[in-house]
Amino acid sequence: MKISLERKSEDFHFVAINGRGDQVHIDNSSVDNPKGASPMELLLMGVAGCSAIDVVAILKKQRQQITSYKAEVSGDRVEIDGAKPFKDIHVTISLEGDIAPEKAQRAAALSFDKYCSVSKTMEPGVTIHYKVVLNGKEV
C-alpha cells in the first residue's frame, strides 16, 4: 500500500492520492476556510470506514437485511509533549433493517476486537468505545 502527497497551496492544503488515483484533500483545521479534512479527522474517518466495512460484511454473510448504516465517531485528545494524540474514541453505529440485535452487537464486537485494522493499529494507546443502535434503540 502506498500513497503520494502533493502540496496545493502556499499554506497547508495537500492532496493525497492512492495507487488507484483516488484523492483526499487534507488541510490544517485551524486555518480559515480549510480545503480538506485534518489528519486527526482522517483517523476518525478511518475508524468509521474500517468498522463499517467489517460490520456490513459480517451481517451480509449472516443474511441480515441492512437498509441503513450510519456511524458517528468522536475522539478525546490529551496533550503529551506538545502533541495531542487521541486517548479515547467513541463510535456509535446506527443500523436499520431486519437485523437480529445479537448479530448486530456481535458484528460490532468482532470488528473492534478482531478485524478492524485501523482500530488495531491504534492499540494499546487508544481505547475505542462503541455502541450499536438498531432501529432507533440501543442494543
C-alpha positions in Angstrom: 0.0 0.0 0.0 1.3 3.4 -1.0 0.1 7.0 -1.3 1.6 10.2 -2.6 1.1 13.6 -1.3 1.3 17.0 -3.1 1.1 20.5 -1.7 -1.7 22.5 -3.4 -1.3 26.0 -1.9 1.2 28.2 -0.1 -0.3 27.2 3.2 -1.4 23.7 4.4 -3.7 22.3 1.6 -2.5 19.0 0.3 -3.9 16.2 -1.8 -3.1 12.6 -1.0 -3.5 10.1 -3.9 -3.6 6.3 -3.6 -2.4 3.9 -6.2 -5.9 3.8 -7.9 -5.9 7.6 -8.3 -8.5 8.3 -5.5 -7.8 11.7 -3.9 -8.3 13.1 -0.4 -7.9 16.7 0.4 -6.0 17.5 3.7 -5.7 20.8 5.4 -4.9 22.4 8.7 -8.3 22.7 10.5 -7.1 25.8 12.5 -6.9 28.0 9.4 -9.8 30.0 7.9 -11.7 28.1 5.2 -9.8 24.8 5.3 -9.9 22.9 2.0 -9.9 19.4 3.4 -10.1 17.2 6.5 -7.4 17.4 9.1 -5.1 14.4 9.7 -6.8 13.7 13.0 -10.3 13.8 11.3 -9.0 11.4 8.8 -8.0 9.0 11.5 -11.6 9.1 12.9 -12.9 8.6 9.3 -10.6 5.6 9.0 -12.1 4.1 12.2 -15.6 4.7 10.9 -14.9 3.3 7.4 -13.0 0.3 8.6 -15.6 -0.8 11.1 -18.4 -0.1 8.6 -16.9 -2.5 6.1 -16.4 -5.2 8.7 -19.9 -4.8 10.2 -21.7 -4.8 6.8 -19.6 -7.8 5.6 -20.4 -9.8 8.7 -24.1 -9.0 8.7 -24.4 -9.8 4.9 -22.8 -13.2 5.5 -25.5 -13.8 8.1 -28.2 -12.8 5.6 -29.3 -9.8 7.7 -31.1 -7.1 5.7 -29.5 -3.7 6.3 -31.5 -0.8 5.0 -29.4 2.0 6.6 -25.9 2.2 8.1 -24.6 5.4 9.8 -21.8 6.0 12.2 -20.7 8.9 14.4 -17.2 9.0 15.7 -15.6 11.4 18.2 -12.2 11.4 19.8 -10.9 12.7 23.1 -7.4 14.0 22.9 -4.7 14.5 25.6 -1.6 16.7 25.3 1.7 14.9 25.5 4.9 16.8 25.0 3.2 19.3 22.6 1.3 16.6 20.6 -2.4 15.9 21.1 -3.0 12.2 20.3 -6.3 10.5 20.8 -6.8 8.9 24.2 -10.4 7.6 23.7 -12.5 7.2 20.6 -16.3 6.8 20.8 -18.2 5.2 18.0 -22.0 5.0 17.6 -23.1 2.6 14.9 -26.7 3.2 13.8 -28.3 0.4 11.8 -31.8 0.0 10.4 -33.3 -3.1 8.8 -34.4 -6.6 9.6 -31.4 -7.4 11.8 -31.2 -9.6 14.9 -29.9 -7.4 17.8 -27.4 -10.0 19.0 -26.0 -10.3 15.4 -25.6 -6.5 15.2 -23.8 -6.4 18.5 -21.6 -9.4 17.7 -20.6 -7.9 14.3 -19.5 -4.7 16.0 -17.6 -6.6 18.7 -15.8 -8.7 16.0 -14.9 -5.6 14.1 -13.4 -3.7 17.0 -11.9 -6.6 18.9 -10.6 -8.6 15.9 -10.8 -7.3 12.3 -10.6 -3.5 12.1 -7.0 -2.8 11.1 -7.4 0.9 11.8 -8.6 0.3 15.4 -5.9 -2.4 16.0 -3.2 0.0 14.7 -4.2 2.5 17.4 -3.9 -0.1 20.3 -2.8 0.0 23.0 -2.6 3.8 23.3 -6.2 4.5 22.3 -9.3 2.9 23.8 -12.2 2.6 21.4 -15.7 2.6 23.0 -18.6 1.6 20.8 -22.3 1.2 20.9 -24.9 -0.1 18.5 -28.3 1.5 17.9 -30.6 -0.8 16.0 -33.9 0.7 14.5 -33.7 3.6 17.0 -32.9 1.5 20.1 -29.6 0.9 21.7 -28.6 -2.7 21.7 
